[in-house]
Amino acid sequence: MSDAPWVKWYAGDFLNGIADLNPHEIAVYAVVLNRIYDAGEPIPDDVGKIARRCNMRPSSCAKALDGLVAADKLQRESGFITNRRAEKEIKSRQEVGEKSAQSAHTRWQKLNKKDNENNDGPMRTHSKRICESDAYQKPEARSQKPEAILDDDDKAKSSSSVSQSRETLDHIEHALREAAGLDHDPDQSLSDLSPFTAMIDEGIDFDRSIIPKVREIARKVKHRPVRPWAYFAESVANSFAAERARKPRTALSINSPERKAELDELHRIMAE
């Protein structure tokens, strides 16, 4: 099995490609194509093994393979079976994976360099900490208050924001990808973790609260969202809001100060 178990699959192209094939040829073609994609390379020209995977008799499988080769759907090369379109898609998949890995490596290097500079250099000013925190938030989510008018409460909240070190971001992205079933997704927008770092900054526990919700929502999603993190973050927030709404309101104790104040006021009104 290859390291990237996904491939661009154009349903229309496949259906058009099998339009003139018989049922045995369609079965063999589908199995061989997926085995090539799964291996990430041409597969051995082993009729017996292919027949077992197709649940066919070897003679029927051999005949179907010969028909597919004659129709140039598959190619036999030095003891292997391949497909030219599959080779191009596999190469494209590898290039996308390499670019994503390089982008991630570059991003971590920059973050690590920034962490080292912050640790080795003088203490960061409050304004610098605010800038670093805002770097992982969407523009519209950033604080609009200038530094000069921040009161003590605002400064305390800003100082309590999550410190986004390389290790922290690495853990967040890895855990989110695993929970959402996007471990090998090459989408570079998945490196933007701002929807979730904002939740963490608000005090929501990432590992105990956010991740279980993402995993629960992912089991119900039938198709990959166009903007995965925005979708999951919104769903998680809605889930938390629904849970809070379902919690019963606690009645005031008869001995509570609030209840006593209500009774005193009622007695005063009745005495008048």
Secondary structure, 3 states (H helix, E strand, C coil): CCCCCCCCCCHHHHHHHCCCCCHHHHHHHHHHHHHHHHHCCCEECCHHHHHHHHCCCHHHHHHHHHHHHHCCCCEEECCEEECHHHHHHHHHHHHHHHHHHHHHHHHHHHHHHHHHHHHHCCCCCHHHHHHHHHCCCCHHHCCCCCHHHCCHHHHHHHHCCCCCCHHHHHHHHHHHHHHHCCCCCCCHHHHCCHHHHHHHHCCCCHHHHHHHHHHHHHHHCCCCCCCHHHHHHHHHHHHHHHHHHHCCCCCCCCCCHHHHHHHHHHHHHHHC
